């Protein structure tokens, strides 16, 4: 698998991004499976990887992938671009504010928009870049325009050559045609897939104590898959089937992947949406802002969130829908409703355990 090359530096280039050292603290790390995507096209490779993925989702729903065809230099370029986006003056960033209250996720999400506990607001800035198709053309900051070609190349590679392979593995697990999930995750069709730059601003001691060191409560993601490029500031935790929280280690040259709501709906809970949260980093990283590069894979807007016809689901007792409320709800409706509810100001997130989203469907949050 050929790596995506880093573009030559030009006169409008930006400072090189350097990842900070990993924490020296020994934390309770999650035991996650690693899938080597270089095996995908080898004889029997897809089947072996599908078995590994099957084992991973039976345990925790998070896993690593390596050898995914992007050089570390290409990944760090996206971190560098993201850093420059957040360095822009606030008045400029607000020109590209996402219509979050209407369920629109593309563009800029300002710091402190959501109350996470009484009198304490979220510490995240987000910039979402949608798919590079005519339906989603929109004004972008000049830093994005200047580097559009390499951002698009990066995002398309993720969608087609990384996420696409994982969706094939999911189909193999369910004994479906290999292109089954690819057919409802086409790049050229409307969906809420996007590349995300995300910045967690570090908190002071008073806020951390008031939040019991939990920055984002345990939750599931909206779509099919979430891909998180290696982030050495340790703050991500996953919830085990036993209800314990374990740290996700920043595995070298890896992407951390988790399953999300849409695959859960489409397989009636067999491919489980993974529960995770963000907490205060260990002491040697507490004064560092946590910059992230992520890619969110979501089904086409028109995809109805009903269980697929799979002999595996039938054999294991997952055939009959467990939630009649999901019937008729589409992936686009689910995402837009969850986005709008996420910025609702009715009560602090710390006081929310379960939230009605749309058509009787709910989202749960975990301490």
Phi and psi in degrees as a GROMACS rama.xvg file:
@    title "Ramachandran Plot"
@    xaxis  label "Phi"
@    yaxis  label "Psi"
@TYPE xy
-73.2117  137.412  UNK-2
-77.9162  146.93  UNK-3
-74.1353  125.864  UNK-4
-74.733  152.509  UNK-5
-82.6852  129.929  UNK-6
-62.0896  152.342  UNK-7
-63.9009  144.585  UNK-8
-74.0356  140.088  UNK-9
-123.3  -174.162  UNK-10
-67.0352  -25.1916  UNK-11
-97.8893  23.8442  UNK-12
-77.4097  172.002  UNK-13
-121.58  161.12  UNK-14
-61.0488  145.536  UNK-15
-65.3209  139.158  UNK-16
-94.5115  133.944  UNK-17
-119.635  122.774  UNK-18
-68.9913  144.516  UNK-19
-77.9643  162.7  UNK-20
-64.8749  152.426  UNK-21
-67.0917  160.557  UNK-22
-63.6251  148.529  UNK-23
-91.0145  -4.16126  UNK-24
-79.7928  140.063  UNK-25
-89.1777  110.115  UNK-26
-103.815  170.371  UNK-27
-80.905  90.737  UNK-28
-80.4379  144.238  UNK-29
-72.5693  143.88  UNK-30
-91.9942  98.0535  UNK-31
-110.75  145.417  UNK-32
-74.1556  146.333  UNK-33
-115.096  124.336  UNK-34
-100.645  124.867  UNK-35
-93.5973  102.498  UNK-36
-69.8522  -11.1436  UNK-37
-66.5358  -14.9672  UNK-38
-83.9908  -10.4853  UNK-39
-57.6639  -44.1841  UNK-40
-93.3793  4.63144  UNK-41
-84.8002  156.105  UNK-42
-54.193  123.407  UNK-43
75.1646  0.655491  UNK-44
-65.5975  -44.7379  UNK-45
-60.1612  -41.2625  UNK-46
-66.052  -39.9753  UNK-47
-66.1638  -42.6168  UNK-48
-65.5982  -38.36  UNK-49
-61.4417  -38.6329  UNK-50
-66.3993  -40.5138  UNK-51
-61.4431  -44.4922  UNK-52
-64.2816  -40.9673  UNK-53
-57.6229  -44.6416  UNK-54
-63.5896  -38.1798  UNK-55
-64.5196  -44.415  UNK-56
-73.6164  -19.8393  UNK-57
-73.1703  -21.017  UNK-58
-97.8266  -59.1266  UNK-59
-143.306  -18.0653  UNK-60
82.9467  -0.325594  UNK-61
-111.767  147.345  UNK-62
-158.918  164.856  UNK-63
-101.884  152.499  UNK-64
-127.113  145.866  UNK-65
-130.771  168.469  UNK-66
53.0475  56.6483  UNK-67
-104.145  11.2404  UNK-68
85.0388  16.8012  UNK-69
-125.537  127.954  UNK-70
-70.5573  158.516  UNK-71
-62.8722  -32.6483  UNK-72
-63.3451  -41.1795  UNK-73
-65.8944  -38.4039  UNK-74
-66.2019  -46.3747  UNK-75
-64.2125  -28.2917  UNK-76
-61.2462  -38.503  UNK-77
-69.8327  -36.5301  UNK-78
-61.4932  -40.913  UNK-79
-64.2554  -42.3237  UNK-80
-64.9506  -44.8583  UNK-81
-59.1206  -41.6254  UNK-82
-60.391  -41.8999  UNK-83
-67.6385  -34.1393  UNK-84
-59.7324  -46.6256  UNK-85
-74.0963  -17.8254  UNK-86
-79.1311  -9.06945  UNK-87
-65.1541  152.833  UNK-88
-58.7597  145.623  UNK-89
-58.2774  -39.2484  UNK-90
-63.4089  -30.329  UNK-91
-74.8736  -43.6133  UNK-92
-61.113  -37.3894  UNK-93
-67.9719  -16.3224  UNK-94
-66.538  -19.1441  UNK-95
-114.824  25.068  UNK-96
-61.592  134.786  UNK-97
-71.6037  149.773  UNK-98
-85.0253  63.9001  UNK-99
-60.1942  -40.0305  UNK-100
-64.3543  -20.195  UNK-101
-101.752  8.87923  UNK-102
87.0498  9.58749  UNK-103
-90.5763  129.09  UNK-104
-109.492  -9.56359  UNK-105
-84.7154  133.952  UNK-106
111.362  -152.679  UNK-107
-98.9305  132.936  UNK-108
-111.064  116.277  UNK-109
-70.6279  162.448  UNK-110
-67.5671  140.812  UNK-111
73.3742  30.5152  UNK-112
-81.8974  -27.715  UNK-113
-119.052  135.098  UNK-114
-79.1453  118.948  UNK-115
-98.0724  -19.7347  UNK-116
-155.893  160.838  UNK-117
-51.8617  115.731  UNK-118
79.7693  1.963  UNK-119
-122.446  133.773  UNK-120
-115.333  161.685  UNK-121
-59.6155  154.532  UNK-122
-112.444  30.6435  UNK-123
-116.104  138.08  UNK-124
-109.425  140.413  UNK-125
-134.737  141.233  UNK-126
-130.784  116.156  UNK-127
-103.611  130.992  UNK-128
-112.773  115.074  UNK-129
-72.406  178.197  UNK-130
-59.7894  149.409  UNK-131
-88.1198  68.4715  UNK-132
-129.225  158.042  UNK-133
-53.9689  -34.4053  UNK-134
-61.7082  -22.5096  UNK-135
-116.802  17.7342  UNK-136
-63.4096  132.478  UNK-137
-156.299  157.296  UNK-138
-60.4252  142.877  UNK-139
-132.858  155.569  UNK-140
-57.8664  153.699  UNK-141
-60.1701  -33.0631  UNK-142
-62.2082  -34.0275  UNK-143
-72.6124  -44.4817  UNK-144
-60.1864  -41.3372  UNK-145
-63.2056  -29.9399  UNK-146
-115.306  23.7536  UNK-147
-57.1442  -44.5625  UNK-148
-60.9196  -45.6698  UNK-149
-73.6461  -31.316  UNK-150
-65.5222  -44.1095  UNK-151
-64.3058  -43.3663  UNK-152
-59.3381  -43.4827  UNK-153
-62.3381  -49.3672  UNK-154
-66.2226  -42.617  UNK-155
-65.2871  -36.8681  UNK-156
-62.4286  -43.7425  UNK-157
-59.113  -49.2489  UNK-158
-64.2471  -49.8193  UNK-159
-84.4631  -36.6931  UNK-160
-107.347  -8.77135  UNK-161
-116.72  -64.5424  UNK-162
-59.4202  -39.5296  UNK-163
-57.5674  -41.5243  UNK-164
-65.2782  -41.1257  UNK-165
-65.4015  -36.9364  UNK-166
-67.8245  -33.6888  UNK-167
-63.6055  -42.9302  UNK-168
-62.0707  -38.9293  UNK-169
-62.3007  -39.9025  UNK-170
-65.35  -40.5641  UNK-171
-62.1398  -42.5018  UNK-172
-57.2162  -37.6061  UNK-173
-90.7552  5.59578  UNK-174
57.1864  40.4193  UNK-175
-104.622  164.447  UNK-176
-53.4958  141.629  UNK-177
-57.7491  -29.8756  UNK-178
-92.3953  12.0689  UNK-179
-57.9131  -53.1571  UNK-180
-78.5027  -25.7286  UNK-181
-60.404  -33.4869  UNK-182
-71.3167  -13.4913  UNK-183
-117.144  16.5861  UNK-184
-132.779  41.5973  UNK-185
-75.7801  135.965  UNK-186
-63.5382  -36.6687  UNK-187
-80.3762  -5.28065  UNK-188
-98.8368  158.074  UNK-189
-67.6148  126.14  UNK-190
-161.571  168.878  UNK-191
-94.8305  25.913  UNK-192
-61.1253  141.075  UNK-193
-160.87  155.074  UNK-194
-89.9764  136.328  UNK-195
-124.897  133.533  UNK-196
-101.12  133.554  UNK-197
-140.401  135.725  UNK-198
-128.627  118.515  UNK-199
-93.3371  117.129  UNK-200
-80.421  135.111  UNK-201
-65.8368  152.176  UNK-202
-107.804  158.925  UNK-203
-85.1988  171.987  UNK-204
-61.6711  -38.7989  UNK-205
-62.2368  -46.5599  UNK-206
-66.6606  -41.3057  UNK-207
-60.9009  -41.2744  UNK-208
-65.761  -41.4262  UNK-209
-64.3119  -30.9673  UNK-210
-91.5999  1.86283  UNK-211
55.4625  33.7037  UNK-212
67.9623  10.5491  UNK-213
-100.983  114.365  UNK-214
-84.8919  -40.9858  UNK-215
-132.182  120.347  UNK-216
-59.5764  158.317  UNK-217
-56.8092  135.004  UNK-218
-157.685  172.49  UNK-219
-112.654  159.756  UNK-220
-89.9221  165.349  UNK-221
-80.527  -36.1623  UNK-222
-98.6182  -131.15  UNK-223
-101.562  -51.2284  UNK-224
-139.43  146.49  UNK-225
-120.151  129.985  UNK-226
-115.922  121.482  UNK-227
-113.816  114.813  UNK-228
-70.8535  148.105  UNK-229
-43.2657  125.173  UNK-230
-127.518  104.859  UNK-231
-74.416  -10.6519  UNK-232
-79.415  107.729  UNK-233
-72.5096  117.45  UNK-234
-153.746  -16.9369  UNK-235
-83.8663  132.137  UNK-236
-127.906  147.473  UNK-237
-115.159  151.478  UNK-238
-98.5317  124.574  UNK-239
-78.3106  164.423  UNK-240
-57.9714  -23.6957  UNK-241
-82.7084  -4.05207  UNK-242
90.2094  12.742  UNK-243
-94.3493  151.81  UNK-244
-100.521  131.272  UNK-245
-128.338  143.911  UNK-246
-75.331  147.67  UNK-247
-98.8294  117.062  UNK-248
-76.1898  141.407  UNK-249
-77.5186  83.3183  UNK-250
-64.7993  132.757  UNK-251
-57.2579  136.868  UNK-252
49.3184  46.2229  UNK-253
-126.575  167.372  UNK-254
-120.34  133.966  UNK-255
-91.0608  129.785  UNK-256
-121.436  140.466  UNK-257
-134.228  150.451  UNK-258
-79.2368  153.514  UNK-259
-133.815  -176.439  UNK-260
-54.132  -44.9422  UNK-261
-62.2398  -42.9685  UNK-262
-65.9494  -32.6357  UNK-263
-61.7012  -48.5918  UNK-264
-62.144  -45.8106  UNK-265
-67.9215  -20.7478  UNK-266
-116.22  14.0997  UNK-267
54.4714  37.8728  UNK-268
93.5587  -2.11328  UNK-269
-70.4929  -50.1288  UNK-270
-88.1053  95.2194  UNK-271
-78.4483  135.923  UNK-272
-68.16  123.962  UNK-273
-81.2014  136.621  UNK-274
-92.7354  129.378  UNK-275
-149.995  164.344  UNK-276
-147.849  169.928  UNK-277
-120.434  130.371  UNK-278
-126.722  173.706  UNK-279
-60.099  132.043  UNK-280
-65.6903  164.726  UNK-281
-63.8082  164.504  UNK-282
-53.3138  -35.3373  UNK-283
-80.1849  2.89277  UNK-284
-130.219  9.86835  UNK-285
-71.7003  -20.7582  UNK-286
-97.1186  9.42973  UNK-287
-104.794  133.945  UNK-288
-73.2577  139.07  UNK-289
-100.634  106.117  UNK-290
-94.0844  135.463  UNK-291
-130.456  150.916  UNK-292
-122.943  122.554  UNK-293
-133.695  160.317  UNK-294
-132.963  128.78  UNK-295
-106.662  123.637  UNK-296
-101.816  121.576  UNK-297
-132.993  146.026  UNK-298
-65.31  161.472  UNK-299
-55.6539  144.23  UNK-300
-52.0896  -34.3059  UNK-301
-82.7666  -3.1933  UNK-302
-67.0303  122.43  UNK-303
-79.4269  132.624  UNK-304
-86.4158  67.8276  UNK-305
-123.043  150.899  UNK-306
-58.5699  139.664  UNK-307
-73.9219  160.096  UNK-308
-86.0532  100.862  UNK-309
-131.514  132.262  UNK-310
-64.1376  -29.282  UNK-311
-65.4213  -47.4264  UNK-312
-62.1327  -39.6886  UNK-313
-64.6683  -43.3881  UNK-314
-63.7528  -36.974  UNK-315
-93.9662  2.42897  UNK-316
85.6906  20.7064  UNK-317
-101.23  11.4812  UNK-318
-71.5641  -49.1786  UNK-319
-74.7844  132.46  UNK-320
-60.8391  132.038  UNK-321
-89.2327  -19.1214  UNK-322
-129.101  97.0576  UNK-323
-62.78  -18.9468  UNK-324
-64.9912  -22.4605  UNK-325
-76.4423  -17.1407  UNK-326
-62.9635  125.49  UNK-327
88.9723  -13.4236  UNK-328
-79.9875  132.575  UNK-329
-98.527  163.217  UNK-330
-59.9343  -39.7618  UNK-331
-63.4012  -41.5419  UNK-332
-65.6238  -41.1824  UNK-333
-62.9237  -47.8881  UNK-334
-63.5048  -48.4596  UNK-335
-61.7881  -39.706  UNK-336
-68.0338  -39.8054  UNK-337
-67.3626  -37.4822  UNK-338
-63.1579  -47.5916  UNK-339
-62.67  -41.9027  UNK-340
-66.5963  -28.5952  UNK-341
-66.7524  -22.6384  UNK-342
-110.55  7.32829  UNK-343
-61.1912  142.701  UNK-344
-107.86  26.1453  UNK-345
-73.3305  -35.3116  UNK-346
-159.576  153.272  UNK-347
-60.1154  146.964  UNK-348
-60.7284  -29.3926  UNK-349
-63.2944  -21.0687  UNK-350
-97.7909  2.87137  UNK-351
-103.429  123.016  UNK-352
-103.923  -34.5823  UNK-353
-147.114  141.53  UNK-354
-135.008  125.503  UNK-355
-71.8857  130.536  UNK-356
-104.018  -64.5808  UNK-357
-158.92  140.99  UNK-358
56.2825  26.2213  UNK-359
90.4516  -10.0458  UNK-360
-73.8695  144.091  UNK-361
-123.921  161.842  UNK-362
-120.798  140.925  UNK-363
-109.619  150.859  UNK-364
-127.227  147.379  UNK-365
-128.63  141.012  UNK-366
